[in-house]
Amino acid sequence: MNDGVQTIIFPIQDLEKGKALLALLAGAEPYMDEPYYVGFKIGGQDVGLDPGARDKGLTHPTPYWHVADIRAKYQALLDGGATSVQDVRDVGGGKLVASVRDGEGNVIGLIQDAG
């Protein structure tokens, strides 16, 4: 079971410029504004800016599927032929993320909310 794509993360080098541009686009201020991540809620969608994304193998905007069991879904994708970009890890407060690369080179992110 999953809740579909609800988050997209953009790798960014200049966080301040990216934050200003996205605030103009969203017409709102970020709900989270930290040196390691800036997040906006736009029409029920989470849009994030991650200055460390490239170091994690994310070089393009990455959609994140919200799933109930990230470890099982991550393993199923690997078993289905995907390759690991980022193993399951806690990003704070019990929220787990991971990412894989499909056979075409697209990165697919997974998120399991704390619960």
C-alpha positions, 0 to 999 in steps of 0.5 A, a space after each residue: 500500500 502507498 499514498 503515491 507521490 506526495 514529495 519532490 526534492 530538488 537538489 540545489 547549490 544556492 539554497 538562498 536563491 532557490 528558497 527565494 524563487 520557490 517562495 515567489 512561485 508558491 506564494 508562501 514561506 517555507 514550513 521548514 527552513 534549515 541549512 540542510 533542507 527547505 520545505 514548502 507545502 504547495 497544493 498538498 504537495 511537499 516541495 523540498 530543496 536539498 543542498 546535500 542531495 548531490 552528495 547522496 546521488 540525487 542529481 535531478 528532481 526526485 519524486 518520493 512515493 509515500 509508502 507504509 513499509 519502506 524496507 519491504 518496498 525498497 527490497 521489492 524494487 531492488 528484487 525487481 531490478 532497481 539499483 540502490 542510490 540511498 539505503 533506508 535511513 532516518 532523516 529525523 523524528 522517525 521519518 525514513 527515506 531511501 532511493 533507487 535507480 530504475 533501468 532507465 536511470 531515473 531515481 525513485 524516492 521512498 518516504 515512510 512517515 514516522 508512526 
